[in-house]
Every structure is written in C-alpha cells, then in structure tokens.
C-alpha cells in the first residue's frame, strides 16, 4: 500500500494528451527539410527532430530530438518511461523500422541532452530505446537535444538515398521483478474463474520459473465453464520463457488510442491496410462496417491515410490479430494474463473481490464536461471507471470508450484514478485488454519474443505479426497471426458490468474468437532489458 500512496500523491492532471509526429526529409544525408504535424496521443511530445554527425565510414547518423511529457515519476521501486523508435522510408518506398547502433544504458554516441536528467536504455535487439528519469523525482519531464545513433547500413540505406524519417513514442510503465498474487479467493468466494489453489485461496508467484506456475490440464478445453487451478499436473511444462509476471517488464501506461492506431495504420502498405482496416466488416475478423462514428469510434479509411477526430479516445474494434500487428510494428509484444494481474495488484495482499485499483469501491462515470478535444472531464461524483454505460450525458454522448486517463486529476488517489498498483491507467473500463492466456495450450507456448517492427508481406496475408510463438500463427505457409486460439481478454469494457472489472475475473480469459468488437482493445508490453 505504501508504494501506491507514494505514486499517487505525486500524480498531476492528465487532461492534455498530445504527441508530435515528426518528419525529416533527407536527400543524400545532405540537404535537410524539416516538417512537423501534430497528432494527439497520451501526453508525449517529440519535437525538433534533426539528423547530424553522419559517419560515412561507420554508416551511422545521429538523430536528435526534444522530448517531454507530464505526470512523469521515478521512486525507489518503479517509474514511467517513453518507448521511442524510428521508422524510415527510402524515396516513396515502404516504411521500415530503424535499427539503433549499440545496446546498453546511454551507449557511446547517444546523449541524454539538457533538462530533466534521463537515461537511455537500448535493448539488445536495438529496435528502439526507453527514455526515463535517471533519478527519483516527479512532475513534467522535459529534455532537449536527446541523441540516438542510427545504424543505417544495417537497414539497407545508402548514403545517396533520399530518406523520410518518423520518430514515434509510446508512454510505458516499468513493473519491477518481484512476487505477487494470482486470484482473489478467501476460501469460500472468488472472482469468476479466478486462479486459485485447492482451497480457493490466492496463489503467490515467487519465482520466474514456470515450474512455479502449473495449470490443471483437465481444465484446458473447458476454461470458460469451470475454474482453472494452479495446482494441477499440466501447464507451462517445458516452456521456461513464458512471461509469468515475476520478471521485470514494461507495460503501456494507457490502452492503444485512436491516434496511435492511425499513426500505425498510415505507415502500412495499401495491401497491409486492407488487412488491418477496422472500418469494414471482414468475414473472419468482423469490424465497424462504417467510416462514420460507431460506438464512439471515429476512425475512417477508404484509401490513403486513415483519419480520426478523437485521437485520445481508447481504440475499440481491435481483434487479437490487430493488437498483435500493432505490437510487432512497435517492436513490443502482447502481455500475458499473469502480467495483467501483476500490473493491477502489484505487491499488495489480496482483497477479496477487488477491482484493478485494489479495493471494492466502484462508480461509473457517465457525465462528460467540455468538448471532447483532449481537455474533457468526467463530472460524475466519485467516478473512476467507464463500465455498464447505456449513454453518456454531455460531450459527444452515445455509448463507447472515453479518452484515456480521463479520471486522473491533480488530487486523485489510485482509487479515484482507476489505476493499477504501478500506475497503469484503466486496466478495467473503456475496452477489454487483449492478453495471452494460460487457459489453453496455445497460449502456454508463448515465449515472450519481442516484435521486430516488420509485418508480413506475403500475398493475401499482408499486415500480420510474424512472431512464431505468439498465439494464432498459421505456420503452413508462414502467414503471421491469423487465428486467436491461445489469446483471451481481461478487464471490463465500457459496456460490461462490475464483475469483469475485478482484478482476477477470467470470464473471457481464454476466448478463442476475439473478433473486432466495440469493446475490445488493449495495450502492449516489452520484457525489461
């Protein structure tokens, strides 16, 4: 409890969400033309992008930018961060994920710039970097002249190529290594289909070893009609890499927003866009079936670039395949349902029937104040979640998700913000969180590989994720994620009742047909370097 209080006493108002998407046009790495446009997503700004210090012998170039976001923090146990990655285009060709030069903490040639003290952590795959506070502190983070080193030759770029470069950022939360509880049983009652041991009490994960987390194999194919026990004889046998939640990982602070989805979609080829188009009604994946607003989703696309008029709103209509494609594109990965419970409960003891903010207090927000431009608020007294909504009063009205972070204010506690223990916002409410399940063998085969920034280009199967350990891969021939068995969903959505908002509720934890629905979305993770 002490950590949760420490974090939330320093939270600030999260009303204004924006990120700048920067474009640099490089002609033979000589003449530079800078252009910037603004899109909205999660309070993160990346600006003043430039390229300098090209080393023709090493085939590297320095990418400089300013970065800022509010509500940043670092305490003795955890912190927030920005996952920053680069995409480039040669001439009018396809967008490609850029590779950084060196892994490690602020490697040679990288610079932490001036302003708020930061560190730059580059994973071994060098597909991006975490930018995060280097010392304990809280409030707005603002740092200028941050420098990354791009290894452009690794990405097949010649010195004479004309390049367009985009810099993207996603707010994340670092969740440290440590023990936590699964399930919320008290010996007699528990959330629906919650994890439990033989006496219906919670189970403590105390090691990263998967031998510590076994699953009753007899429940494998019947997970949606009977509880699953953590004392069985089956489970994750032989998969020592399954992310159990014990080992440190980063998790997106918010659910994917409409603005982030459009940013992603607009870097795809036209064929990939057709696969990932949520506005149609795909025979397998379903969809919104309109370019008009439906259940408050405003994404529209017929050709060229997709658009949205509510960039900050949580993105619905995401199938399992859609979420996987976004994760692979961003060099992230799906989270597991064990990691979901870790993010919600943290190190706290179990509270029977608790919601993701750690107690049983819950109030639906159904009154919107102000125009929905990223500054709107919820004025329903004590509201901390969007659930069981039959219609909003004010704003755009209708039914569907709200903007991410809408319940957090300058004085909000963890309960009032509707946040998980470590600071992840809206693990319940808005849209269901797509996860990898342990309720089916296909999910238990997940080894937690990271995305590499590239999607499939095979004819008729463009635009899918490519990681063979992610549930749903069709390997014959290799076509990327085309199914959903092994996936599931946790948390509630804007349209479901109170029970699914409970931390340990697993009513659809092993759902095998995660098609595009207005209440389905999620967030992505990355194993900590």
C-alpha positions in Angstrom: 0.0 0.0 0.0 2.9 2.4 0.8 4.1 2.3 -2.8 0.7 3.1 -4.2 0.3 6.0 -1.9 3.7 7.3 -2.8 3.0 7.2 -6.5 -0.4 8.7 -6.5 0.4 11.6 -4.2 2.6 13.0 -6.9 0.3 12.5 -9.9 -0.7 15.5 -11.8 -3.7 16.3 -14.0 -3.7 14.2 -17.2 -6.2 16.2 -19.3 -4.0 17.3 -22.2 -2.8 14.4 -24.4 -0.6 15.1 -27.4 2.3 13.8 -29.3 4.1 15.4 -32.2 4.9 13.2 -35.2 8.0 14.5 -36.9 9.1 14.1 -40.5 12.6 14.7 -41.7 13.3 14.5 -45.4 16.9 13.7 -46.1 18.3 14.0 -49.6 21.6 12.1 -49.7 22.0 13.0 -46.0 22.9 16.5 -47.1 20.0 18.9 -47.5 17.5 18.7 -44.7 13.9 19.8 -44.8 12.0 19.6 -41.5 8.3 19.4 -41.4 6.1 18.6 -38.4 2.4 17.9 -37.9 0.6 17.3 -34.6 -1.4 14.3 -33.6 -2.8 13.5 -30.2 -1.8 10.6 -28.0 -1.0 10.2 -24.4 0.7 13.5 -23.4 4.0 12.8 -25.0 5.7 15.3 -27.3 8.7 14.6 -29.6 9.8 17.7 -31.5 12.8 19.4 -33.2 14.0 16.3 -34.9 17.2 16.6 -36.9 19.9 14.4 -38.3 23.6 15.2 -37.9 27.0 13.7 -37.4 26.8 11.3 -40.3 29.8 8.9 -40.2 30.3 7.6 -43.8 32.9 5.0 -42.7 30.7 3.6 -39.8 27.5 4.2 -41.8 25.8 5.8 -38.8 24.0 9.0 -38.3 22.8 10.9 -35.1 19.1 11.5 -34.7 18.4 14.4 -32.3 15.1 15.5 -30.8 13.5 17.1 -27.8 11.1 15.0 -25.6 8.7 15.9 -22.9 5.6 14.6 -21.1 3.8 15.4 -17.9 3.0 13.2 -14.9 6.4 11.6 -15.1 7.8 9.9 -12.0 10.6 7.8 -10.6 10.5 6.4 -7.0 12.5 3.7 -5.2 10.6 0.9 -6.9 9.2 1.9 -10.3 9.0 4.7 -12.9 7.4 5.6 -16.2 9.2 5.9 -19.5 8.8 6.5 -23.2 9.5 3.8 -25.7 11.0 5.7 -28.6 11.6 4.1 -32.1 12.2 5.3 -35.6 10.6 4.4 -39.0 12.1 5.5 -42.3 11.1 5.5 -46.0 13.5 5.4 -48.9 12.1 7.6 -51.6 8.4 6.7 -51.9 9.0 3.1 -50.8 7.6 1.2 -47.8 8.1 2.3 -44.2 10.8 0.3 -42.4 11.8 0.0 -38.8 15.2 1.6 -38.0 17.9 -0.2 -36.0 20.0 1.7 -33.4 23.8 1.3 -33.3 24.5 0.0 -29.8 22.6 -1.6 -26.9 23.1 -0.7 -23.2 22.4 2.3 -21.0 23.2 5.6 -22.8 25.7 3.9 -25.2 28.6 5.7 -26.8 27.4 8.4 -29.2 24.0 8.6 -27.5 23.3 11.7 -25.5 20.8 12.5 -22.6 20.7 16.1 -23.7 19.8 19.0 -21.4 16.9 19.5 -18.9 15.4 16.7 -16.8 18.0 14.1 -16.1 17.3 11.0 -18.1 18.9 7.7 -19.1 18.5 6.0 -22.5 18.2 2.2 -22.3 18.6 0.3 -25.6 17.7 -3.4 -25.6 19.9 -5.9 -27.3 17.7 -6.1 -30.4 18.3 -2.3 -30.8 14.7 -1.7 -32.2 14.2 1.4 -30.0 15.0 2.7 -26.6 13.4 3.5 -23.3 13.8 7.2 -22.2 13.3 7.5 -18.5 14.2 9.6 -15.5 17.7 8.8 -14.1 16.9 9.9 -10.5 14.0 9.9 -8.1 11.6 12.7 -9.0 8.1 13.6 -10.3 6.3 16.1 -12.4 6.8 17.2 -16.0 9.8 15.8 -17.9 11.4 18.0 -20.5 14.7 17.3 -22.1 16.2 18.9 -25.2 18.8 17.6 -27.7 18.5 13.9 -26.9 20.6 11.9 -29.4 20.2 8.4 -30.8 22.7 6.8 -33.1 21.1 5.1 -36.2 22.9 2.2 -37.8 21.5 3.0 -41.2 23.7 0.5 -43.2 22.2 -2.4 -41.2 18.8 -1.3 -42.6 20.0 -1.2 -46.2 20.2 2.6 -46.6 22.9 4.0 -48.9 24.5 7.4 -48.4 22.8 8.7 -51.6 19.3 7.6 -50.7 16.5 10.1 -50.1 15.0 9.3 -46.7 11.9 10.3 -44.8 12.2 9.6 -41.1 9.5 9.4 -38.4 10.1 9.3 -34.7 7.4 7.6 -32.5 6.9 7.5 -28.8 4.7 5.4 -26.5 4.3 6.0 -22.8 5.2 3.0 -20.7 5.4 2.0 -17.0 8.2 -0.1 -15.6 7.0 -3.0 -13.5 9.8 -4.5 -11.4 10.8 -8.0 -10.7 9.0 -9.4 -7.7 6.4 -11.7 -6.1 2.7 -11.2 -6.5 -0.6 -13.0 -6.0 -2.9 -14.5 -8.6 -6.5 -14.9 -7.8 -8.6 -13.3 -5.0 -10.2 -16.2 -3.2 -10.7 -16.2 0.5 -11.5 -19.9 1.0 -15.2 -19.6 0.0 -15.7 -17.0 -2.7 -13.7 -15.6 -5.6 -14.0 -13.7 -8.9 -15.4 -15.7 -11.7 -13.0 -18.5 -12.9 -10.2 -16.9 -10.8 -6.8 -18.6 -10.4 -6.7 -20.5 -7.1 -5.1 -23.3 -5.2 -7.1 -26.3 -3.9 -8.8 -24.3 -1.0 -9.8 -21.5 -3.4 -7.2 -19.1 -1.9 -4.9 -16.9 -4.0 -1.6 -18.3 -5.3 1.7 -16.5 -4.9 4.2 -16.3 -7.8 7.6 -16.2 -6.1 10.0 -17.1 -8.9 10.4 -16.6 -12.6 10.5 -20.4 -13.0 7.4 -21.7 -14.9 7.6 -24.7 -12.7 6.1 -22.5 -10.0 3.0 -21.8 -12.2 1.4 -25.0 -13.3 -2.1 -25.4 -14.6 -4.6 -28.2 -14.3 -4.5 -29.7 -17.7 -8.0 -31.2 -17.3 -9.4 -27.6 -17.5 -7.6 -26.7 -20.7 -10.5 -27.0 -23.0 -13.2 -26.1 -20.6 -11.8 -22.8 -19.1 -14.9 -20.8 -19.8 -17.2 -23.1 -17.8 -15.1 -24.2 -14.8 -12.3 -22.6 -12.7 -8.7 -23.2 -13.5 -6.5 -24.4 -10.7 -2.8 -23.5 -10.2 -2.1 -26.8 -8.5 -2.5 -29.2 -11.4 -0.2 -31.5 -13.3 -0.2 -29.8 -16.7 0.5 -26.2 -17.5 3.6 -24.5 -18.8 5.8 -27.6 -18.7 8.8 -27.3 -20.9 8.4 -23.6 -21.6 10.8 -21.8 -19.3 10.4 -18.5 -21.1 6.7 -17.9 -20.6 6.3 -14.4 -19.0 4.8 -15.2 -15.7 4.9 -11.6 -14.5 7.6 -12.2 -11.9 10.4 -10.9 -14.1 10.5 -7.1 -14.8 8.7 -5.8 -17.8 7.4 -2.5 -19.3 3.6 -2.1 -20.0 1.9 0.7 -21.9 0.6 3.3 -19.5 -2.7 3.6 -21.4 -4.6 1.5 -23.9 -3.9 2.0 -27.6 -5.7 5.2 -28.7 -7.4 6.1 -31.9 -4.5 8.5 -32.7 -1.9 5.8 -32.1 -3.8 3.3 -34.3 -3.9 5.8 -37.1 -0.2 6.6 -36.8 0.5 2.8 -37.1 -2.0 2.3 -40.0 -0.7 5.2 -42.0 2.8 3.6 -42.3 1.5 0.4 -43.8 1.3 -0.6 -47.5 -2.1 -0.4 -49.1 -2.4 -4.2 -49.0 -1.5 -4.3 -45.3 -4.0 -1.5 -44.7 -6.7 -3.6 -46.2 -5.9 -6.4 -43.8 -5.9 -4.1 -40.8 -8.9 -2.0 -41.8 -11.3 -1.9 -38.9 -13.9 0.2 -40.7 -15.0 -2.7 -42.9 -16.6 -6.0 -41.9 -14.1 -8.8 -42.6 -15.7 -12.2 -42.8 -13.2 -13.6 -40.2 -12.3 -10.6 -38.1 -15.5 -8.6 -38.1 -15.3 -4.8 -38.0 -17.1 -1.5 -37.6 -18.7 -1.7 -41.0 -18.7 2.1 -41.5 -16.5 5.1 -41.8 -18.9 7.0 -39.7 -18.7 7.1 -35.9 -19.9 3.9 -34.3 -19.8 3.3 -30.5 -17.7 6.5 -30.3 -15.0 5.1 -32.6 -14.2 7.8 -35.2 -11.5 6.1 -37.3 -12.3 6.4 -41.0 -10.5 5.0 -44.1 -11.2 4.3 -47.7 -7.7 4.9 -49.2 -4.5 6.8 -48.5 -4.3 7.9 -44.9 -6.8 7.0 -42.2 -8.2 9.7 -40.0 -9.7 10.1 -36.5 -11.4 13.1 -34.9 -10.9 11.8 -31.3 -7.2 11.0 -31.1 -7.1 10.5 -27.3 -10.0 8.0 -27.1 -9.3 4.4 -26.3 -9.3 2.4 -29.5 -12.1 -0.2 -29.9 -12.7 -2.8 -32.6 -9.3 -4.4 -32.3 -9.1 -8.1 -32.9 -6.4 -10.2 -31.4 -4.7 -10.1 -34.9 -4.9 -6.3 -34.9 -3.3 -5.9 -31.5 -0.6 -8.3 -32.4 0.1 -6.4 -35.6 0.4 -3.1 -33.7 2.7 -4.8 -31.1 5.0 -6.2 -33.8 5.1 -2.9 -35.7 6.1 -1.0 -32.5 8.7 -3.7 -31.5 6.7 -4.6 -28.4 4.7 -7.8 -27.6 1.4 -8.9 -26.2 1.1 -9.1 -22.4 0.1 -12.3 -20.6 -2.9 -12.6 -18.3 -0.4 -13.2 -15.4 1.3 -9.9 -16.2 -2.1 -8.3 -16.2 -2.7 -9.3 -12.6 0.8 -8.3 -11.6 0.2 -4.8 -13.1 -3.1 -4.4 -11.3 -2.3 -5.9 -7.8 1.4 -5.3 -7.5 2.9 -6.5 -4.2 -0.2 -6.0 -2.2 -2.1 -8.7 -0.4 -5.3 -9.9 -1.9 -8.6 -8.2 -1.3 -11.5 -10.5 -2.0 -13.4 -9.3 -5.0 -11.1 -6.3 -5.5 -11.1 -4.2 -8.7 -7.9 -3.3 -10.5 -7.3 -0.3 -8.2 -7.1 -2.5 -5.1 -10.4 -2.3 -3.4 -14.2 -2.8 -3.9 -15.2 0.8 -4.4 -16.5 1.5 -7.9 -18.5 4.2 -9.6 -19.3 4.5 -13.3 -18.6 7.9 -15.0 -21.4 8.9 -17.3 -21.4 12.7 -17.3 -18.9 14.4 -19.6 -18.0 18.1 -19.2 -16.5 20.1 -22.1 -15.8 19.4 -25.8 -14.1 16.1 -26.4 -10.8 17.6 -27.6 -8.5 16.1 -25.0 -9.5 18.5 -22.3 -12.9 17.0 -21.4 -13.5 15.7 -17.9 -16.0 13.4 -16.1 -18.1 15.2 -13.5 -20.0 12.2 -12.1 -19.2 12.2 -8.4 -16.5 9.7 -7.3 -16.4 8.2 -10.8 -13.3 6.0 -11.6 -14.3 3.8 -14.5 -16.3 3.6 -17.7 -18.5 0.5 -17.5 -22.1 -0.6 -17.9 -22.7 2.6 -19.9 -26.1 3.0 -21.6 -25.4 6.5 -22.7 -23.3 9.5 -21.7 -24.6 12.9 -20.8 -22.7 15.8 -22.4 -19.7 15.7 -24.8 -20.3 13.5 -27.8 -22.8 11.5 -25.8 -23.6 8.0 -27.2 -22.0 4.8 -25.8 -18.4 3.6 -26.1 -15.0 4.3 -24.6 -13.7 7.6 -23.2 -10.3 9.3 -23.6 -7.5 7.5 -21.8 -6.6 8.9 -18.4 -9.8 10.9 -18.0 -10.2 10.0 -14.3 -6.8 11.2 -13.2 -6.6 14.7 -11.7 -4.1 16.7 -9.7 -5.6 15.3 -6.4 -6.7 11.8 -7.4 -5.8 8.8 -5.5 -5.2 5.4 -7.0 -8.9 4.6 -6.5 -10.1 7.8 -8.0 -7.8 7.4 -11.0 -8.9 3.8 -11.6 -5.2 2.8 -11.9 -3.2 -0.3 -11.3 -0.6 -0.5 -8.5 2.3 0.7 -10.6 0.5 3.5 -12.4 -1.0 1.8 -15.5 -4.3 3.6 -16.2 -7.7 1.9 -16.9 -6.7 -1.8 -16.8 -10.5 -2.1 -16.4 -13.1 0.0 -18.2 -13.1 1.6 -21.7 -12.1 -1.6 -23.6 -11.2 -5.2 -22.7 -7.5 -5.9 -22.5 -6.3 -8.5 -25.1 -3.9 -11.0 -23.4 -2.1 -14.3 -23.9 -4.0 -16.8 -21.8 -2.7 -19.8 -19.8 -6.1 -21.4 -20.2 -5.1 -23.1 -23.5 -2.0 -24.9 -24.6 -1.5 -22.5 -27.5 -1.2 -19.6 -25.1 1.1 -21.5 -22.7 3.6 -22.0 -25.7 4.2 -18.2 -25.7 7.9 -17.4 -25.0 7.6 -13.7 -25.0 9.5 -12.7 -28.1 9.5 -9.0 -29.0 8.2 -7.7 -32.2 10.8 -6.6 -34.8 8.9 -3.7 -36.4 8.1 -5.6 -39.6 4.8 -7.2 -40.7 4.0 -9.9 -43.2 4.1 -9.0 -47.0 3.0 -12.4 -48.3 0.3 -12.1 -51.0 -3.2 -12.2 -49.4 -1.7 -12.2 -45.9 -0.1 -8.8 -45.7 -0.1 -6.9 -42.5 0.1 -9.6 -39.8 2.5 -10.1 -37.0 5.3 -12.6 -37.7 6.4 -14.0 -34.3 6.0 -17.8 -34.4 5.5 -18.1 -30.6 2.6 -15.7 -30.5 -0.8 -17.5 -30.3 -2.6 -17.7 -33.6 0.3 -18.1 -36.0 -0.5 -20.1 -39.2 2.8 -21.7 -40.0 1.9 -23.6 -43.1 2.7 -21.5 -45.0 4.0 -18.8 -42.7 1.3 -16.1 -42.8 1.6 -14.4 -39.5 -1.2 -14.1 -36.9 -4.4 -15.3 -38.5 -6.2 -17.1 -35.6 -7.0 -16.3 -32.0 -6.7 -19.6 -30.1 -4.4 -19.0 -27.1 -5.5 -15.5 -26.6 -8.1 -14.0 -24.3 -9.2 -10.8 -22.7 -9.1 -9.4 -19.1 -10.6 -6.3 -17.5 -14.0 -4.9 -18.3 -15.2 -2.7 -21.2 -17.5 0.3 -21.3 -20.5 -2.0 -21.9 -19.9 -4.8 -19.4 -20.9 -5.0 -15.7 -18.9 -4.7 -12.5 -17.7 -8.3 -12.2 -15.3 -8.1 -15.2 -13.6 -5.1 -13.6 -12.3 -7.3 -10.9 -8.5 -8.0 -11.0 -8.9 -11.7 -11.0 -12.0 -12.1 -13.2 -11.4 -14.5 -16.1 -14.8 -14.8 -17.7 -13.3 -14.4 -21.2 -9.7 -15.1 -20.3 -9.4 -17.9 -22.9 -11.8 -16.6 -25.5 -10.9 -18.1 -28.9 -12.8 -15.8 -31.2 -11.5 -12.3 -30.5 -13.1 -10.6 -33.4 -13.5 -6.9 -33.8 -16.0 -5.6 -31.3 -16.6 -2.1 -30.0 -15.4 -3.1 -26.5 -12.2 -4.8 -27.5 -8.7 -3.2 -27.4 -5.7 -3.4 -25.2 -2.0 -2.4 -24.6 1.4 -3.9 -25.3 4.4 -4.9 -23.2 8.1 -5.4 -23.5 10.4 -7.5 -21.3 12.8 -5.2 -19.5 16.4 -5.3 -20.9 
